Amino acid sequence: MSAGAAFTPEEVERCWRDALALWDVHVQLSPPEPHQPFRPGEATPDEPLAYIDLVRRQVFVHFDLLTRMGARGSLTAVLAHEIGHHVRFPHTLGWDAELRVLEQRLIPGLRQSLTNLFFDLQVNEFVGRTHAEALCQVYQGFLRTPDGRKRNKKKDADTAGPSPLFCFYLAIYEELWRREPGHLVPKALLPKLEEAYPGFRAQARMFVQTFYALHDGRLQFLYFCAAFIRFIDLPSEVGFRIPLAGDLGVPDEADLDAAVQSGGRWEDALNEARANGWLDDSHDTKEPEPLEAIRRATAHLPGNDGGRLRRALVGRYYRRLVDRYILKLPASPSRPEPYLRTIPEAWEYGDDPTTIDWTLTVMAQGHLAAVNPLRRELEADLPPPSDLGVPALEIYLDTSGSMPNPQQDLNAMTLAAQVLSASALRKGATVRGIIYSADNPVVSPWMYDEETARDFFLHYIGGGTWFPVELMDALSQERPDALRVVISDSDFLHNMRQEDALPRFVRGMNRSRRVVAFLALPDDGPARQVLAPVLGSPRFRLATVQWMSDFGRAAAALADALMEK
């Protein structure tokens, strides 16, 4: 069969069997199928050569690209490479997540993760024992493609030749497989690389002799990072393409959450790496705070993915803090948020199609249903009182600029709000949150589960402070049986000194089951002076916290005192 001929099903099946036999394991993967363009009908330059869809457990190979690269005879090696990632390196996405968090600790601001290169070095060492030349043909073919001829950096995307980082990666394979310099690294770049990075070739040789002799995965990764850091000028500009770049999945929220908590497991390996001289004072080996570790681990993700993932990880962090202060009850099926449908209205062009009630439309309009649909909005039902007699809880959280953004630094007031809400929800109550600063407070619907409440209380406004007495006045008329808690500091006292603020606060208080001012104050004397008109009311309580670090513990004690039956 000629080099440009299409792959036959029999040939693909034979290469698949040979690749499986190379690892001598049983895997639950389907035989390879041809890669389909990610954009239907359009082939983009960065389409992967091969990858595994872990959802379908299906291997895909870009057969046409493999042929164009002149590496048609490398199919078995490519398939063995993909299987190797699945069965051994990394084997689990949790391990990949742990390495991603650690590399951001060593190389803060790294734009593109190096873990794919790390695992490729491990997989290719094994596959290359029998298929080294086939893998060389893949890399040689890649260097002939437009992606392989560019540096893949923003500022010099048209500069010929691969980046120094990728050249060092290829030089390692030349040493590993005993190939002459220039077999993979472009020969024209060798003098320039040796001039810019003295000892370039010797370092590649030393890497091979050291890296593969290490039997601890953590030490291997630390040595790998210490070697490759030399070829990174600006971490924020690191970007590269490799021919087998799409063969690793992306760790999910649970993987990264566990990885953020794994820092202590690296201390022994870090100490040994420092003792061996791999890491020095220029490497940032200090373990960052959890929220900083989360920021680093998600900052490089494209689009909105980083923001959504960061918020989820921050929510998990606050949940663990909440669980330190209040009893975690046995898990039970979460109650769905109850909603009622509003009265039907005519649907007009431009309205949300998902609001159409087709059942009602067909029954009411008959043959005219298709041209005159009816829509109905969903409206949250007013929550019933708790079966345990626990009152509904309304929390007013001050998020002015005097407190940090809870997604970037630990916000003690946010933690207090989450402790109060979690305690109420675990006792069967419902919770509504009001996030406020200078103006335009954010009001939640009545919430029935901890995850919804936890996510809402991560909102942050910043700026000045004005307690929304007008809003409290209005909400107290809507739900007079609710317990209301204000979480703030001395700013609340400043607000209550303003004209007509305290009288309006009193009106809302008199329509509430009880109102608690939960304030961070070094001394409660000023509070007692400003709030003197309401201190004697049975509907008002003042609770103060002297130190911000005590807010979570104080919130748990306050919840127990307020929500006993």
N, C-alpha and C positions, 0 to 999 in steps of 0.2 A: 504494500500500500504506500502510495506517495506521501511525502511529508505534508502536502496541503490537503489531503483527502479528509473527508469527514470521519469522525469517530463512529464506528459501528456499535450497536448494542452489545455484541459479543465481546468486543475489545474493551469497552467500559466495564463490563461485568468481570472480565479477567483481571483488569487492573485493580478493581475494587477488592477482589478476593486476595490478590497479592498484597495489597495495602493492609488489609485486616490481618493477614498471616504475619506481617512484619511485627505487629504489636502483640500478636498471640493473645488476644482478649476477645470476649464477646461483647459487642456493643449494640445498643438498641437504636441504630441509625438506619435510615432507608438508603438504598443504593443511590448513587449520584444522579442528578438530573441536570439538564442544561440550564444555565443561568438566564433569567429573563430580565431585561432592563428594568431598573427601579421605576423609571418613568415610561409608561406604556408607549411603545413605538419609537422611543428615543434612547439611543445609546450615549451615555455621558462618559467623558474621559476617565473619571475616577471609579468606574465600575470595578468591583473586586474580581480577582482571578478565581477565587474559591472561598466558600464560607459554609458554615453550618447554621441552619435555622433551628434553634433549640426548641422553639414552640412546636414545630412539626417534626423535629428530629430528622431533618432532611439535609443532605449535603448537596450543594449546588456548585457547578464548575462552569466557568466561562470557556467553553471548548474552543470557540472561534479565536478568543484572545490568546489562548495557549498556543494555538497553531500560528497566529501572526507573530508571536514572540520567538518562533523558531524552536519551541520547546515541546513539540508534540510528543516526543518520547518520554517526557517527564510526568505523565499523568499518574503513574503509580506513586511517585515521590510526592506529588501534590496531594493526592488523596491520603497518603500516609501522614503527611504533615497535618492535615485537618483532623484526622483521627487522633493524632498525638495530643492536640490541644484538648480534645474531649476526654480522653482517658487518663491523662497524666499531667500535662502542663497547660493550664493551671489546675485542671480537674474540677475545681469548684470556683464559682464566681466570688465566693466569700474570701478566698485567698487572694484573688486578683484585687478585690476591694481593699484588703489590708495593705497590699503593696502600693496601691494608688494613694492611700492616705499617708503612708510613710514617705513616698517620694515627694509629696507636697511639703512634708516636714523638712526634708533635706534640700529641696529645690523649690522654695516658695514661688508661687506665680507661674509654675510650669504650664505652658499653654496646651501641650499635647502629651498625654501619658506615654511613658517609655516601657510600660509593662508588656506591650505586644512584642517589642524588640527582645526583651528579657526572656519571655517564654519561647520565642522563635529560636533563640540561641540554644535553649534546652531541647526543643523538639528536633531541630535540624542536626544536633550532635548525634542523636539516636538514629534518625532516618539516614543521615549521611554516612553511617558506617557501611551501608550497602548501596546507597543511591547518591553519593556525593556529586558525581558528574551531572546527574539529572537535575539536582538542585542548582548547580552552577549554571546550567543552561537556562533555568528560570530567571536567575538574577541577571545573567548576561542579556537575555531577551528583554527584561524589564528596562535595562539601561538604554536599550534602543528605542523605547517608547518615549513620547513627549514628556510623560511624568518622570521618567528616569533621567532625562536630560536636563531637568530644571532643578534648581535648588529648593523649590517649594517654600520660599520665604517671601513675605509681603514686599519688602523693599527692593529685592533683586530677583523677582520671579523669572526673569528672562535670562539670567546668568546661566551659562552652560555648565553642565556637570552637577553631580549630586553634592549634597552638603558634606562638610567634614565629618559630621556625626555619622551619616550614612556610609561614608567611605571607611571610617574606622570599623563600623559594623561589618562591612564586606571584607576588610583586611583580616578580621578575626577568622572568617571562614577560609580565607586563603591559607592562614597558618594552621587552622584545624584540619583542613583536608590536604595539606602539604602541596599547595599550588604556588607557582611562581608569582612574585609581586606583579600586579597588572593583569592577572587572570580575571579578576572581578573588578577591582578598583581601576578606573580609567588610567592608562599609563601616563597620559599627559598631565595628570594631576599629582602624580607621585612626588616629583621634586618640590612642588608648591606645598604639599602637605608636610613634607619633612622639614621645609623651611619654616612654615608657620607653627608647626607642632614638633619641635625637636624630639627625636626618639619615637616618632610615630609608629614605625614598623616594629621596633623593639617592644613598645608597649602592647601592641596587638599580640606579639608572641608571648609576652609575660601574662597577658590576660588569659590566653588559652591554657597556659601551664597552671595558673592559679584557680581560675573560675571553675573548671570542671573537676578539680580536685577537692573542692569544698562540698561536703555532704549535708550541710545545714542550709535550708532554703533561705533563711533570713540572712545568713552570712553571705550567701551568693548574691542576694539582691543588694546588700550594702556595698559589696565589692563592685558590682555592676554599676551602681550609681556613682561611686567614687571615680570609676574609670571614665564614664561617659560625661560626667560634669565638665571635664576638661574641654569638651567640644561644644559646650553651650555658652554662648556669649550673653544673650538676653533670654531668660526663661520664658518671658511673655511672647517671644517671637518664634519659639521652637515649633516647627511644623514640618512634617516629612510624610512621604508616601513610600510604601514598600509593596512588593508584588502580592504578598499574602497578608494584607492589612485588615481584611474584613472577617477574620476567622475567630475573633473573640467576642463573646457577648458582653453586654454592659452590666455591671453589678447593679442590683436594684436597691431600693430604699433599705430593706432589712440587711442586706450585705454591708452597705456603707455604714449603717448605724452600728453594727457589731464591730466594724473596723475602727470606727472612731474611738471605741472603748478599749481597743487592743494595745494601746501605747505601752502599757507596763510590760507586755510580753516581749518587747524589743530591747529592753534595757541591757540584758546580758549580751545580746548580739552587738549592740552599739558600743558597749564597753570593750568588747573584743576587737571590733573594727578600729576603734581609736588606739588600742594597744598595738595593733598591727601596722598602724600608720596610714590606714586607708582614709580615715577621716581626721581632719584637724580643726582648728578654730574657725576656719572659713566656712565650714559646714554647720548649718543650723540644726543641731541634734536635740535642742531643748524641746520637750513635749509641749505643744501649744494648748491653750485652754480649749475645752470641747467645742464651744461656738466658733472659735477661730479655726479649729481643725475642720469643722463642717464647712465654713466659708471657703477654705482652701480647696477642699475636696470637690466642691461644686462650682467654683468660680469659672473654670475653663469650659464648662458644658455649653453647647451652642443654644441660641434662641432663649426660649422661656423655660427650657428643661431644668437649667440650674436653679432658677428661682423656685419652681415648684418643688423640686427635690430638696432644696435647702430648707424650705418651710416645713416639709414633712419631717426632715431630720431634726430640726429645731423643736418641733412638736414632740417628738419622741424624747428628746433631752429633758424638756420641761415635765413630761409625764413621769420620768424617773424621779425628778426632784419632788413632784407632788406625792409620789408613793412613799417617800421618806417620812412624810408628816401625817398621812392619814391611812387608815386601814384599807387595804385593797380587798374588796369583797369578791366572792367567787363569780366568775364570768357568767353572764346570762345573755340570752338572745337580745340584741339591741332592739328597742322599740322604734318602729318607723316614725318619721315625723308626720303627724296626722294633718291632712289637708282637706279642705272642703272646696267643692267647685262653686264658682260664682254663678249668677244668673246668665243665661245665654244672650249673646249679642251677635250682630251680623259681622262676619269676618270680611275684612277688606284687603285688597291687594297691598302688600307691604307688611301686613301683620305676621306674626310668627306662625308658620303652618302647624307647629306642634300643639298649638292651643285649640285647634279644630276638634270638636267633639262629633266625630262622624256618626256614631250611633244615634245621638240625639238629632243630628242633621237629617239623616235618612228617615227617621220616624216622623219628624216634624215637617220636612220639606218634600218628601216623596221624590217624584221625578226631577224636581228642581235642586236636589241636594248637591249635585256637582257644580252648579253655577251659583248657588247661594248658600254656602256653608255657614254654620254657626260656630262661634268660638266661646270657650269658657275658661277663665283663669283659675289657677289653684291658689287658695288662700289658706294660710295657717289657721287651724282651729284654736280657739282659746283653750289652753290646757286646763284640765280639771284639777282640783286639789289633790295632793298626794294621798295615797291610801294610808300612809303612816302618819298623816297629820302634819307633815313637814310643809311649811309655807313655801310658795314660789319665791324665788330669790332674784332680785334685780341688782346688778353690780355696775356701779359707775366707776370706771377706771381712768385715772388721770394719766395721759400720755404726753405731757408737755415736754419741752426740750430739756428740762432739768433732769430727766431720766433717760437712760440709753434705749436705743432701739433693741427690743428683746431678741431680734434675730441676729444681732451682732455681739451683744454683751448681755450678761445676765441682768435682767430687770427684776428687782425684788418686788415691785408692785404688781407686775404681770404675774409673777409666781404666786403672790398672795391671791390674786383674782382666780387663778387656776386651782389653787387649793380650795378656796371657798366653793367654786362651782363644782369641782369634782366631789367634794364632800356632800353637797346638796343633791347632786345627781345620784350618788351611791345610796342616798337615803330615800330615793324615790321622788324627789322634788323636780321642778322644772326651773330653768335658768334663762334670764335674758341679760345681755351685756350692752353697756353703753360706753363706747370709747370716746373720750373727749379731750380737747386741748383748748385752743382759742375760740374756734367756731366750727360749725358743721360736724357735730358729733355723729359717730357711726353707731347705729342701733341694730342689734340682731333680732331675728324672730325669737320666739320662745324655743329653747333648745332642750332636747331630751336625751342626748348622749354626750359622753365626755370628749370624744374626738372632735365633734362639731364645736363644742365650747372651747376646747383647747386651741383649735385653729383660729377661732374668732378672736380670742384674747391675745393673739400674736400681732394683731393690728397695731399700728403706731402712726401718730400724726405729727408730733413735734411742734415746736413753736411756743406761743404764750399759753396762758391758762385762764379759762373761764368756766366755772361749774355751770352746767346747763339747767339752771333752776326752772326756766320756762318749760323745758322738756320734762323734767321730773313732775312739775305741776300737772302737765297734760297726761302723763302716763299713770299718775296716781289716780286720776279719774277713771281711766280705763281698767285698772286692776288695783282696787283699793286694799285687797287682802295680801298684797305682796310685801315681803321683807326687803328693804332697800339698804345697800351698803355702799358707802362712798370711800374709795381708796385714793388717798392723795397725801399731801404734805402741807407745809405752811401756806402754800398757794391757796388752798381752800379757805383758810382764815382770811387771807387778803380779799378773796372774792366775796366772802360774807360781810365784809366791811362796806362794800359798795351799796349805794342807795337802793332800797327796796329789795335787795337780794335776800336778806334773812327773812323778811315777812313772806316772800314767795316760797322760800324753803319751808317755812313753818306750815303754810297751806298744804304743800305736798306731803309733809310729815304727818299732819293730822288726818290725812286720808290714807295713810299707810298702816300696815300692821305694826311696823317698827322701822326706824331709820337709824343706822349706825354710821358714825363718822370714824373711819379707821385710818388714822393719820400717822405719818412718820414725823415725830417731833422730839427733840432732845429734852424738852420741858413742856409739860401740859398746862403751865400757867397761862400763857397767851390764849390757848384754846378755851380754857374755862372763862376767861374774860370776854372773848368775842362771842362765845356760844352760851353765855349766862342765861339769856331768855329761854333757852330750850332745855337746859340741863335738868330741870326739875320735872320735865314731861315724862310720863311713863312710856311714851312712844319714841323716845330718843335715847341713844347710848353713845358715849364717847369712849373710843379705845385708841390708845396711842402706843407707838413702837419707838423706842429710843434709837435702836441701831437697825440699819437696813438689813443686815444679815439675819436679824430675828424675825423678819416679816413672814417668812413661810411658816415657822413654828407658831407664831402668834395667830396667823390666819387659821391654822388647824384648831387651836384652842378656842378661837372665836366661833368657828363653825360648830364645834361641840356645844358651846354655851347657847348658841342661838337656835340650834335645830333639834334639840332634845324635844321629844314629844310633849 
